[in-house]
Amino acid sequence: MTEQNPYQGDSGQWGPGKPPTPPGTPAAGYGYPTDTPSPGYGYPGGAPAQGYGYPQQPGAPAPGGGAPLLALGDITVVGDQILTPAGAMPLRGAIWNATDMSHTEEKIPTHAIVLAIVFFIFCLLGLLFLLMKERKTTGYIQITVTSAGRHHQTMVPALGPETFPAIMGQVNYARSLSM
């Protein structure tokens, strides 16, 4: 099929004031050379437009105040501010707290009990299946921050018993930034 759109009248015309292209001519675009290359990144003799690409021009402020130093749930520390959904708070003098509201259960899984019963009939070694344990952590870790008379709290789900020590490390880092 060589026509661009067989259901359109004047199939070679794509817009007002544009001459039709002969069939078999590839359109100018990615991978096809044009008569006049546009100046910019990758083309000799041209510089990219201001504010485009990496690295940024010297002296230009970073958008959003810089890279985040710390993120705890929906609380983000950027530069000298604490960003929350309710608004920004100053980092200096902030009070941070974390409360572990998670718990870990340990139980014998059902398949271990079934295997112990089945293998008990054949040999007494089937009782070793009762040593299998399954640990499941549920709950949340509550993080609160208070600064300049404002207060915000967030809940981070506890994925395992190691979640609270990891969160406490981040909270201690936030406390050190707040001094």
N, C-alpha and C positions, 0 to 999 in steps of 0.2 A: 504494500500500500504506500504510494508515494504522495498522496494528497494529505495536507495537514488536517483538514476536517471535511469529510465528504458531504456533510449535512449543512454546511454553512455556504451561503452564496459568496462568490469571490473568495474562494478558499485560500488564496495566497495572501490576502490582506488581513493584517492583525490589528490595526488601529487606525485612527484618523490621521491622514497625512503620511502614512508609511507605505512605501512602494512594495508591491508583492515580490517575494523572493522566488527565484526559479526553483523547481523541484530538485531535490538532491543536494541542495546547499545547506550545510549545517548552520544552525543559529549560533550567533556569537554568545559565548557564555563560558562556563567553567571548562577548561581544557581546550577551548578553541581560540586560536589567536585572532585578534582584531587588528584593524589597520592602525589604530592609535592606542597603544597601551596606556591605561590610566596610571598616573603616578601614585606611588604608595608603597606599602610593604612588599618587598620582593621584586620590585621593578627598579632598574637602575635610573638614576637621574631624578627621582622623586622622593620626597619625604612624606611620612605619614601625617595625617591630619592631627591637629593639636588635641591632646587628651585621649588619643587612641593607642591602645596597645600597652605593652609592658616594656620597660619601666616607665613610671609616670615622670612627667617633666619635673625638674627640681623646683622646690618651692610650692608645689601644688599640694594643698591639704588632702589627706586621705579621706575618702567618703565614709561617713558614719563614725568618725573619730578614731579609726585605727582598727587593728585586729583584736578580736576578743582575747583577753588574758585567761578567762575562766568562764565556764558555763555550768550552772547547776539547775537542772530542770528548765524553767523559763526565766531564771535569773542569770544575767550576763554581766560580767565585769569588763568594761572597755575604758582604757585610759584611767581617768580619775572619776568615773561615774559607774553606778550600778544601774543597769537597764532592766526594767520589769515591764510587764504589760500595762501596769498602772502609770508608768512614767519613770523618769530618771531620778536617781538619788545620788548624793555625793558619797564617794567611797571613803573619804577621810572621816574617821570616827564611827564607822558603821559597826553594829553589834551583830554577830553571826551566831546562830544556834542550830544544832542538829539533834533530832530525837529519833531513836530507832523504834519504830512501831511495827517491826516485822517479827516473825517467829518461824522456827524451823521444826518440822515434824519428822520423826523417824519411825518407820513402821516396816513390817515384813510384808513384801508384796504378795499378792494372791497367787501368782504363778509359782513362787517359792514354796508355799504351803501345799499346792497340788503336787509339785515334784517331790516334796518330802514324803507325802502319803504314798505316792506311786512307788518310789524307790525304797520305802521302809519295808514293803512286802518282800522285795527281792534281797535286800541286805540292809543292815543297820546304818550304812553310810548315807542313806537318804536323809537322815536327820541333819546332816551338814547344810542342807538347803535352807534350814531355818536360820542360819547365820547371815543370810542375805538381808541387807537393809536398804531401804529406799528413803532418801532425804528430800524433803520438799519445803522450800522457803516461800512464804506468802507475806504480804503486807507492804508497807511503805516506809520511807524515811522522810521525815518532815524537816524541811530547811526553812528557817526564818531569818530575815534580815531587817534591822531597824536602823534608820539613818535620818537625821534632820526632822524628827517628829513623824516620819512616815514608816509604815510597816508593811512587809510583804512576806507571804509564805508560799511554799510550793511543796508538792509531794513527789518523790522519786520512787518508782517501784523497785522493790528489793528482788533482785534476780537470783541471789544466792547468799550464803552466809558471809561472803567476802565483800558484799556491796557496801555495808556500813563502814568498815575501815577505809575503803576507797573514798567514800563520800567525806568522811572525817578528814582525810588528807587534803581534799580540795577545800573544805571549810577552814582548816588551819592555814592553808595558803591564802585564802581570802582574808582571814584575820590579820595575817602578816602584811597584806597590802593595805589594810585599813588603818594601820598605825601611822 
